[in-house]
Amino acid sequence: MPVFEHHVFVCQNSRPEDAPRASCTVDGKSELLAELQKRTRAASQAGFLKGPVRINKAGCLDQCEHGPTVVVYPEGVWYGGVTAADAAEIVEEHLVNGRPVERLRIADDCLNAKTCPHKS
């Protein structure tokens, strides 16, 4: 049995404004991380989660063009353009009900691809 039912990584990478690639945060912090942690804690205390869930901050996940980026394991579901306002939906739909939030998913053919519609 895995240590965590879900392990969620939230990119906190920050680059200078003139960097060639985008940043997931301006200052290495984000309301998104705090909101995911808060919502997950509440779902756990209410008994909605089947097992423990860990929300971790991550350095660069190398999906900068899709940022802010979140990845959920063990499913390996990648989300892009995620905001704090999306945290409740990710927790309820994905972590509680097991249904990835399709509108936020990064297309598989864009992950680690040299080209995709989001890269310049």
Rosetta blueprint (number, residue, H / E / L):
1 M L
2 P L
3 V L
4 F L
5 E L
6 H E
7 H E
8 V E
9 F E
10 V E
11 C E
12 Q L
13 N L
14 S L
15 R L
16 P L
17 E L
18 D L
19 A L
20 P L
21 R L
22 A L
23 S L
24 C L
25 T L
26 V L
27 D L
28 G L
29 K L
30 S L
31 E H
32 L H
33 L H
34 A H
35 E H
36 L H
37 Q H
38 K H
39 R H
40 T H
41 R H
42 A H
43 A H
44 S H
45 Q H
46 A L
47 G L
48 F L
49 L L
50 K L
51 G L
52 P L
53 V E
54 R E
55 I E
56 N E
57 K E
58 A E
59 G L
60 C L
61 L L
62 D L
63 Q L
64 C H
65 E H
66 H H
67 G L
68 P L
69 T L
70 V E
71 V E
72 V E
73 Y E
74 P L
75 E L
76 G L
77 V E
78 W E
79 Y E
80 G L
81 G L
82 V L
83 T L
84 A H
85 A H
86 D H
87 A H
88 A H
89 E H
90 I H
91 V H
92 E H
93 E H
94 H H
95 L H
96 V H
97 N L
98 G L
99 R L
100 P L
101 V L
102 E H
103 R H
104 L H
105 R E
106 I L
107 A L
108 D H
109 D H
110 C H
111 L L
112 N L
113 A L
114 K L
115 T L
116 C L
117 P L
118 H L
119 K L
120 S L
